[in-house]
Amino acid sequence: MDRIIEKKQWPIKRVLLFIFLVLAVMVVLYLLIFQSKTSKISIDKNAVQITEVKRTGFQEYIPVDGVVLPRTTIFLNAVMGGTVKKIFVEDGEMLSMGDTIVKLDNASMELSFMEQETRIFEAINNLENTQINLEKNTLLRQQEIINIKYRIDQTTKNFNRMKYLYQDSLISQVEYEDAERDYRMNLEQLKISLELKRVDSLSTFKRTAQNNATMGRLKGNLELLRQSYDNLYIKAPAGGILSSFNLQSGQTMSQGEHIGQIDVPSDGFMVRADIDERYLSRITVGLEATFEYENQQYIMEVRKIYSDVTNRTFQVDLYFRNQAPEYLKRGQTLRMRINFSGADDALIIKRGNFYQETGGQWIYVLDQSGDFAVKRNIRLGRQNIREYEILDGLEMGEKVIISGYQNLFDRDKIIFKNN
C-alpha cells in the first residue's frame, strides 16, 4: 500500500538567511560595478581654482611675437672685387643718396682702366683728326672753286677784249685762239671742281655721320669704363639707415659679396611674425591684428603669407593700417594678437588646466550651496589664451573648477571639507 510523502518546507530562519545572503551579494556586486560611477572625494576648497560662468564679449585670437622690419630694404653688394681701402661711415648711420660708404682697392682693375682709357682717347683723337681733315678738304675745294671763278672772270674779260681786237685785225688769230682756249679751259675746270665738290660733300657727310656714331660709342664706352671704375667707390643708392655693415680695413671683398643694407624709414615699417603651423589654414591676407604700444592700440593687417613651414612655424608680414607708432626701430619685438573674429556676446569661462585631463568634454560644477561639486558633460567652442566659449552644458552664474584634475581620480562628486 502506497504511502503519501509530505513535501518538506524550509524553516523561516533558513528563508530569511537566504534572502539576506542574496541581498549581501547584490550590494557587493553593486559596489563593485558602480563604485567608480558613484565615487566621491573630499578635498580642501582652497586647493582648487574656481571660476564663474559669465556672458560677455568674446573674441577668438592668438598671441604672436613679431619683429619690426623696414618695408623697403636695399641690399648693398660689391659690384667689383677688391680690398677695403677706406671706410667713410659706420653701421647705424643715417645716409643721404650718393654718400660714399667704402672705397675698394683693385690694382689690376685700375691698370686695365688706364690702358682702356688710353686706347679710347687715342681712337677719339684719330676720329677728331679725320674730321678735321674732312673739313680742311671741304675748305680747300671751296678755295679751288673760288680761284677758278676768279680766273674765269679774268679770262672772260681778256677773251672779250681779244675778240674785239681780233675783229678789228689788231691781233693775230693765234693770240685770239689762246685767249679763247684759256677761257674755255677755266669753264671746264669749274665744272669738274663743282662735281668734285658734290662728290666730296656726299662722302664727307657719310664719313662725318660714321665718325659721329663711332665717337658716340667711344664716349659711351669711356663713360661705362669710368662708371666701372667708380664702382670701387660703394655709395648709398638711396637715403636711409645703414645696417648689417661690419667691414674692416684691409678686408678682401669678392665681386657680388654682400656688405650691408640700407633701411628706408620714409617708406614705413612692417612686422614679420612667426605663427604655429596649426593656424596655417586660418591665416588669410587682410586678417586683422592689434597690439598696444605706449598705452595706445594700433591696428595691423596680414599682407603676405609665407607658406613654407620651418620648425613647425610659418611667417607672415603685417602692415600698419593707419599710422605706425613713432620711434620704432628695426629688430624691435612687438607682442600682438591676430584676431580670427570680432568681439561678440558669448557664454565663457576662464582657461584652466582641467582641459588637459578632460579634453573639454566635462567639468566639475559646484552646487548652489557651494558644499560640493559634481561632474557634468559640456561642449566647448572657440577659445583664446584667456577664455573658453561654452556652447552647451553650463548656465550663466554657475561656478566650476578649472584647476587640474590629476589628483581627483575621475570621481563623480567632490565634497569640500572644512567649508
C-alpha positions, 0 to 999 in steps of 0.5 A: 500500500502506497504511502503519501510523502509530505513535501518538506518546507524550509524553516523561516530562519533558513528563508530569511538567511537566504534572502539576506545572503542574496541581498549581501551579494547584490550590494557587493556586486553593486559596489563593485560595478558602480563604485567608480560611477558613484565615487566621491572625494573630499578635498580642501576648497582652497586647493582648487581654482574656481571660476564663474560662468559669465556672458560677455564679449568674446573674441577668438585670437592668438598671441604672436611675437613679431619683429619690426622690419623696414618695408623697403630694404636695399641690399648693398653688394660689391659690384667689383672685387677688391680690398677695403681701402677706406671706410667713410661711415659706420653701421647705424648711420643715417645716409643721404643718396650718393654718400660714399660708404667704402672705397675698394682697392683693385690694382689690376682693375685700375691698370686695365682702366688706364690702358682702356682709357688710353686706347679710347682717347687715342681712337677719339683723337684719330676720329677728331683728326679725320674730321678735321681733315674732312673739313680742311678738304671741304675748305680747300675745294671751296678755295679751288672753286673760288680761284677758278671763278676768279680766273674765269672772270679774268679770262672772260674779260681778256677773251672779250677784249681779244675778240674785239681786237681780233675783229678789228685785225689788231691781233693775230688769230693765234693770240685770239685762239689762246685767249679763247682756249684759256677761257674755255679751259677755266669753264671746264675746270669749274665744272669738274671742281663743282662735281668734285665738290658734290662728290666730296660733300656726299662722302664727307657727310657719310664719313662725318655721320660714321665718325659721329656714331663711332665717337658716340660709342667711344664716349659711351664706352669711356663713360661705362669704363669710368662708371666701372671704375667708380664702382670701387667707390660703394655709395648709398643708392638711396637715403636711409639707415645703414645696417648689417655693415661690419667691414674692416680695413684691409678686408678682401671683398669678392665681386657680388659679396654682400656688405650691408643694407640700407633701411628706408624709414620714409617708406614705413615699417612692417612686422614679420611674425612667426605663427604655429603651423596649426593656424596655417589654414586660418591665416588669410591676407587682410586678417586683422591684428592689434597690439598696444604700444605706449598705452595706445592700440594700433591696428595691423593687417596680414599682407603676405603669407609665407607658406613654407613651414620651418620648425613647425612655424610659418611667417607672415608680414603685417602692415600698419593700417593707419599710422605706425607708432613713432620711434620704432626701430628695426629688430624691435619685438612687438607682442600682438594678437591676430584676431580670427573674429570680432568681439561678440556676446558669448557664454565663457569661462576662464582657461584652466588646466582641467582641459588637459585631463578632460579634453573639454568634454566635462567639468566639475560644477559646484552646487548652489550651496557651494558644499560640493561639486559634481561632474557634468558633460559640456561642449566647448567652442572657440577659445583664446589664451584667456577664455573658453566659449561654452556652447552647451552644458553650463548656465550663466552664474554657475561656478566650476573648477578649472584647476587640474584634475590629476589628483581627483581620480575621475570621481563623480562628486567632490565634497569640500571639507572644512567649508 
